[in-house]
Amino acid sequence: MNGRGCRLDGGGVDDVRWDRTRFEGGYPTEETTRRAYEDADLVRAIQCYRFFYPTVSLEATWRGNLSGGVVPNKVFALLEGTPQQFVFTPNSDTPYTGLALDLSGGPMVLELPPGPLMGAVNDLNQLWVMDIGLAGPAKAAGGKHLVIPPGYDGVIPDDVYSGRSTTNRVLVLVRALPQGKDVAGAITLMKSVTVYPHEPVAEWTEPTWIDLSRQADLDFTPVQWEDNLQYWQVLHDIIDAEPAYEGYRSQYGELAALGIAKGAPFEPDERMSIILTRAAELGHAQLCVQSFADRRPERTVWEGRHWEWAVLRPENGTFETANYVDLYAREKWFYQAQIESPAMFARSPGAGSLYWLGLRDADGTYLNGSNTYTLTVPQPVPAKLFWSITVYDAETRSEIRTEQNRAALRSLFELSDLDPQAPIVLHFGPDSPASEEAGRWIQTLPGQGWFVYFRIYGPDAPAFDGSWQLPDFDKTSQ
């Protein structure tokens, strides 16, 4: 939060007590009417803010790609995660490609070659469309995948895997798992993914690729909008540009009551601007608290330790339960991360990956960049493939940016020459430890909060049954 305040005139939202003196003959007084409308609009706006945060967040990623030179269907992004970009909790473990697809002209085909590729397709509502590669139905065999736009009623071939989007704009994230340290080979494999229209288009040309890894300060996050009026302008732009999604009709009605509707200009008056700004401030604060001060007991990975599951619902990757959508779990995840997928959330041996969130030290205190910590990782880590730990700035939720210009320690790279059976002591703090340990150190920023994701790729049973556990961070100096 940037500390900016916004107070509704009269303090209506600060006084929710009602009594009969505010009504005359059963009718509301002028003051009661004013306060009731202010309260109702603020509550409505906060709920809309929280519900549509994933949509606004992925719009930021879409715009970030385009600002770096991506052109939907024509120029696709390559990215090796570094602290130079602002991205919600990315990893530096594998190179990525981001395929920005525009389905307004019809379905698009993704054809994957055989090999160690894995990824997910999400639409602009950040709803899961399908998994591809190792995480999908074809596994390592590759194959054709059809991404279908909303409203399409054409024939779907039998020889493709298909998924339907709720928006015309779709983001496909694909990663290639390096063989050893062969990052160049992984990038070559990703670039062999082919994309083309399902229905032939005149003068179609093969897409090209652009490397965004060295473009400093590219921002793929909504942080610049998330606590101010611009959040609502961006949301209006999305609502106006995309087809209405049947599943969101009730939420669109709430937005319409706030002056945000498809086909209508976004022109809030002074009163509504104040309310929407306040709702963005409060909504952002609530999402931050849910994500970083979660009270749900099932967040805990191991009893007596402070590691949390980064995502609360492992069942299906879409936050669906038998009777409801777990909006709290959805909000927690999308405040700190992006993309939903069954393969990302599953808690079973052989799953694609798992994510543990580390926020606190052994005393339960938030991790602070002024302090020095160690983390002793027991070996062997139960990973069929590899593991890593990545440090993120608590305000930006992006990789920490320091003079060291490093945010991750990875079993494939920085830690690859260590004994895989002996415990590894990792270091975190503002100053480098002794020279022999500097290769296992991540620099932090004094006074700045930070957190980590501990990732395991190809997790084995001990990662889930409790027979292997991570200790908490140990604060060694202040």
N, C-alpha and C positions, 0 to 999 in steps of 0.2 A: 504494500500500500504506500502511496506517496504522501499520505498525511493530509491531503486536501479535505476540508470539511464542507458539508452542505446541509443546511438546516431548513426544514420546511417551516414556513411562516406560521406562527401560532403554536408550533410544537406538537401538532396533532399526533404524529407517530410516537411521541414520547409519553403520551398520556392515553392509555388504552382503557382506563376505567370509565364506565358509563353509569349514569344514574338517571332517575326519572325527571330530575330538574332540567335536563337537557331536552325534554319534550314538553310540548304544551298541547294539552287536549289530545295526546296521542300522536301529534305531528312533530317532526324534528324542527328545532330552532335553526336559524341561519348558521350559527356557529357549529351546531351538531352536524348539519349537512356538510359544511366545509370540511370538518375534521373527518367525517366518515368517508367522503370521497378521497381525501388525501391518504388515509390509511388503506382503503381498498386498492387504490392505484399503486401505492408503494408495495403492498403485499403481492399484488399481481405482477408487478415488474420484477421483484426479487425472484419469484418462482419462474418467470420466463427467462430471466438471466441464467439461472442455474440449469434449466432444462436445455437451453439452446447453446450453452457454452461449448459443447463438442463441435457444433456446426460452425460457430465463429472461429474456433481454434483451427479447424482444418481449412477454413477459408484463408487464414493467415499463412498456413503452409502452402496453399495453392498460390497465393500472391507472392510469397517468398521465392517459389520456384520461377515464376514468371519474371520477377525482377532480376533473377540471375541469368536469364536468357532462354529459359524453357519456353517452348511453344507447344500447346496441346496437339497431340497426334503427330507432331513433326520433329520436335527437338526434345530429347529426354535427358534427365539429369543423372550424373554420376557423382557420388559423394562418399568420401572417407571422413568419418566423423572426427572433428577436431574442435578445440575450444574457440576457433575463429568464427564459428557460426552460432547463432542463437536457435536452438532446437530443443524441444522438450525431451529430456532424458534420452538422448541418442546414445548409441554405443560406438566405440572405436574398434570393435572386435573384428568386424567384417565390413567390406565396402558395400554400399547401397546403390541401387538405382531407383529413381522415382519416375514413374511413367504417368504423366498427366494426360488423361484421356477426356475427350469431349464426345459424348454419345449423341449429341443433337442430330447428327446425320445418320444414326443407326448403330447397331451393335458393332463392337470391335473385338477382333480375335487376338489373343495372346498365345503365341506358340513358343513353348519352352523346349530347349534341347534337353537330352538326358544329362544328368549330373547333379551335383550338390547345390542346387538352388532352392531357396525357400522364400515365401512371401505371402502377402495378403492384399486383397482388394477391398478398399473402403470407399463409400460414396461421400459426397460432401457433407452429409449429415453425420459423418463418421460412424456409419452403420456398416456392419460386416456384409460383404457381398460373397466372397469365397476365399479360401486358402488355395495357394498354388505351390507347385514344387514339392519338396520333402514334406511340407506341412499339409498338403492337399491330397486329393484322391489319387493322383497319378504318382505320388512319391517321387522317386528319382528317375522315373521313366520319361518325364517331360510330357509333351502332348499339347493339344489345342484346348484353349479355355475361351469361352465366349462371355463377354461382359455386355449385359442387355440393359438398355435404357428403360426408364419408366414409360408405360403405355405401349410398348412394342408388342404387337400381336402376330408377328411373322413366324414362319416355321423354324424350329430349333433343330439342327441336325443331331442325329444320334451319336455321332462320333466325336462330340466335344463335351467338355465339362462346362457347365454354365452357371451363372449367377446373375440376379437382377438387381439393379441399382434403384434407389429412390430419387436420384438426381442425375442430371445430364453430365455433370462433372464428376470424375472419378479419379482417385489417386491409387496407383498400384506401387507398392513397395516390394522390391525384390532384393535379397542379399545372396551372395555366393559365399559358401564356406571355403576358406582358403585351404589348400593342401599344404600343410606345413606353413611356411611363411610366404607362399607364392601369391601375394596380393595381385600382382599383374595378371596372373593366370585367372584369378577369380574375376577380375574386371573384364577380361576377354570373354569369359563364359557369360557374364551378364549381358554384354553387348551382342551376344548371339541370340538373345530373345528377340523374336520378330513380332511386329504389331501391324495389323492391316484391317481394313473394313471387312465386315462379314459380307456385305453386299458391295460389289465392285463399284469403285468411284473413278470417274475419268481423271486422268492426269495424276493419279496417286503416285507419290514418291516415297521411297524408303526413309523412315525417320533417321535422324542423326543424333549424336550425343554431345553433351557439353559437361565438362568437369567443373563442379561448383566447389570443390574441396579447397581451392586456394583463393576463393573470393571471400575476403574478410568482411565481417559484420553483416552478412546476409541474415535476415531475421525471418524465421519460419514460425514465430509464435505470436499470440495475441496480446502479449504483455503490454504493448504500447496502447492498447484499447481497453483493457479489461477492467479498469476502474474509473471510466469516464464516459461522457456522452457518445463518443465515437463508437463504442461497442454497439450501440443501437443503430447507428448509421450503417455499420457494416452488416449487421443482421438484416436490416431492411433491404440492403442491396442483394443479399442472398435470397430472401423471400421473394423479391421482385423478379429475380433472374431465373429461378428454378421452378419446375412444376410443383404444385402443391402435393404433399405426401399424405395419403389418406389417413395413415396412422397418427398424424400430428394435427388433425383437424381441430380438436379441442384447444390445443396450444396456440394454433393460429388465431382462434377466436379470442383468446386472452391478449395476444399481441395486437389484434385489431382494436381492442378496447383502449390500448395505449397509443393508437395512431400509427401502427406499423402493419400494413396490409399490402398484399400484392395488387399492383395496378394503381396504388395511391401514393402521392409524394410523402416523404417523411419531413414534416414541418411542425415539430413540437413548439408550443408556445412557452412562455417563460415558466409557468407553473409546471408543465409537464417536463420541461428540460431539467428543472430542479429535482423532480421526483425520479426521473430516469438516471440522473447522475448519482443521486443518493442510492438508488437500487444497485447500480454498478459497484459502488463502494462497498455496500453491505453484502451484496452477493459474492463479490470477490473475497471478502473477509471470511464469509461462511465456508466457501470452498477451500480456502487455505487452512482453516481450522480442521475441517473434516479430513483433509489430506495429511496434515502434519501433527494434529493432536487428536487423532482418531480414538474414540472410546469403545468401539465395538470389540468385544472380547475375542472374536475369531480372527482379528488382525494378527494375533501373536503366533509366531512360528513355533517357538519352543518355550515352554513354561519357565519362568524365572529369568528370561533373557529379553532384550529389547528389540530384537529383529522382528519386522512385520512383513506380512505378505503385501507386495505392492498392489495386488488386486485382490479384492475380497471374495469374488465369485469365480470359482474355477469350472463351473459345470459346462458352460456352452460358449463362452466368449462373447455373449451378447447381453449379459446381466439379466436374463430371463429366469424366473422361477416358475413353479407350477401355477402360482396364482397372481403374480405381479411382476413388474419390472423393478429390480432393486436400484432405484434412482440414487440412493446414497452411495452405493458401491460404484455406480457409473460416474457420479460426480467426483468421487475420490480419485479414480483412475485418470479421468480426463483433465483434472487440474494439473497433474504432474507428468502426464504421458500422452501419447497419441497412438491411434490405431487399435481396434479391437479385433480379436481373432481367437477361435477355439484353441489353436495350437499354442498361442502365447500364454493362455490362462490355465491350461490343463495341469493337474497335479498328479501325474502318473509316470512311472518309469517309461522311458522312451519318448516322452513328450519332446516337442521341439526345443523348449527352453523354459527356465523359471527365473523369477525376479524376486529377490528379497530386498526390502527397503530398510536401510540403516539410518536412523535420525539421532540416536541418543547414545551416550556412553554407558558404562557399567552402573553408574549412579542414577541413570535415568535422566540426565541433563542433556539438552540439545547440544549437538556438536558445534563448536565455535572455532573460527579460524585463528583466533588468538592463542589457542591451546595446542599442545603437542599430544598426539595419540599414537598408540600402536594397536594393531590387530593381528593376532596370531591365527593363521589359517591352518587347521589340521590337514594333513595329507595322508592318503590321497583324497583329493576332492572327488566326490561321486559324479564324474562327468565322462560320458562316453566320448565327447568331442573336446571341449575346452571350457575354461571359466575365466571370469574377469571381475574386477571391481572398478567402478567409475564414480568420480566425485562430481557433484552438481552444486551450483550456487542456489541457495534456498529461495532467493527472490526471482531469478530468471528461470529456474528449473532447467537450465542449460549447463553444459560442461563448464567447470570452473575456469576462469581466465586469470592466469598469473604469468609472471615473468618466465616461469618454467615451461609454460605452454604445453603442459601435459595433464590429462585428467584421468587416465586409466592405467591400471596395472593388469597385464594379461598373461595367461599361461602360455599363449602361443608366441609371445614376443618378449616383453621385459623379464618375465619369470621363467622362460623356457629352459634356461641352463641350470636351474636349481634342482636339487634332489627331489624327485616327485614323491618320495616316501617320508621326507622330514618336514616338520611344521615350518611354515614360512611366516616371518615377522614382517609386517608391512607398516610403513610409517606415514603419518599425516601431520602436517604442521607448517608454520610459516617459515621455518629455517631448516636447512638440510641437515640430516644426521651425519654420522661419521661416513667417510668416503666409501667404505665397503658396503654400506647400507643405502647409499644415495640412489642406487638403481631401483630400490623398493620404496621410494618416497614420492608422495604427491604434496605439492605445495598448496597451502591454504592462505586465505586473506584475513588478516587480523580484524576482529570485530564482525566478520561476516559469517552468517550461518551457512552450513553445508550439509549435504546428505549424500548417501551412496545407494547405488543398486549393485548388489552382488548377483551376478548372472551365472547360471550353469547351462551349458548347451548339451543336449542329450543326457539329461539327469538320470542317474540310477536310483534304485530303490532306497538306499540310505538317505538320500536327500528328502525323502518324504516320510519314512517310518521313524525318524528321530534317532537312528543309530549313528548318524553323523550330524554334528551341530557346530555352528559358528559361535565362538565366544563373543562377548560384547567388546566394544572399543575400550581400551584402557588409557585414561588420561595420565600422562607421565609428567607434564609440567604445565604451568599456566603463565 
